[in-house]
Amino acid sequence: MHEFGLLLPWLDIAGLAVFAVSGVLVAVRKRVDFVGACFFAIVTAVGGGTLRDILIDAPVFWMQDPTPILLCVAVAIAAWLVPLRWWPERALEWFDAAGLAAYAVYGASKALSFGVSPVSAVAAGVITACIGGVIRDITVGVPSILMRHELYVTAALVASALYVGLASAGFASPWPAAMGVVAGFALRGAAIRWKLSLPAHRGS
C-alpha cells in the first residue's frame, strides 16, 4: 500500500486553509454574515475531499476527526475580520490556485494509499482539487470556476498526474509531491497571469 510522505499531511492542512480563505473571500464579496462565511469556508475546503473519500470507499475525513472543521472555522474568523479592501484584487484566484495544487496531489496520494489504480488516483486528485470550488460558486450564485476559459482543471490534472507518475516510478518522498504541487501551481499561476487556455469548441 502506498504510504504518505512527510510533505503530504502538510499539503492537506495547506489545502484546507487556503480553500477556506477562498470560500470566505467569495462570501464577503456578497456581504454575507459571519456564520455564512464559515459555511462557505467549510464547503469549499471539504467538498472535494468528501466526494473523493466516498468514491474510494474511505471514511469521510472530517466525520472521523473534527480538526478540519475547526481549522476552517478558525481560518474563516481570521479572514472575515480582515476588511475586504485590504485583500489584493486577485487574492481569491491565487488562494484558489494554491489550494488546487496542494489538494490535487494530496487527493491522488490518498487514493493510492487505498489501493486505487494510478489512473483512477489521478482522477481522484482532480476531483479533490476542483469540486469544493464548484460547490462554492454554485452555492453563492456566481459563474463556476470551471466555466472560465483560463486553465483550471488542467492545472489540477498536471499536478495529480505528475505526482502519481513520479511516485509510481519510485522517486523518493518528498520529490513527487513537491514537484506536483510546484507544477500545478505554476501552470495555474501562469493561466491567471497571462490568461492561458486550451482551444474551445468552435461549434458547428
Stockholm file with secondary structure:
# STOCKHOLM 1.0

chainA/1-204         MHEFGLLLPWLDIAGLAVFAVSGVLVAVRKRVDFVGACFFAIVTAVGGGTLRDILIDAPVFWMQDPTPILLCVAVAIAAWLVPLRWWPERALEWFDAAGLAAYAVYGASKALSFGVSPVSAVAAGVITACIGGVIRDITVGVPSILMRHELYVTAALVASALYVGLASAGFASPWPAAMGVVAGFALRGAAIRWKLSLPAHRGS
#=GR chainA/1-204 SS CCCCCSSHHHHHHHHHHHHHHHHHHHHHHTTCCHHHHHHHHHHHHHHHHHHHHHHTTCCCHHHHCSHHHHHHHHHHHHHHHSCGGGSCTTHHHHHHHHHHHHHHHHHHHHHHHTTCCHHHHHHHHHHHHHHHHHHHHHHHTSCCGGGSSSCSHHHHHHHHHHHHHHHHTTCCTTHHHHHHHHHHHHHHHHHHHHCCCCCCCCCC
#=GC SS_cons         CCCCCSSHHHHHHHHHHHHHHHHHHHHHHTTCCHHHHHHHHHHHHHHHHHHHHHHTTCCCHHHHCSHHHHHHHHHHHHHHHSCGGGSCTTHHHHHHHHHHHHHHHHHHHHHHHTTCCHHHHHHHHHHHHHHHHHHHHHHHTSCCGGGSSSCSHHHHHHHHHHHHHHHHTTCCTTHHHHHHHHHHHHHHHHHHHHCCCCCCCCCC
//
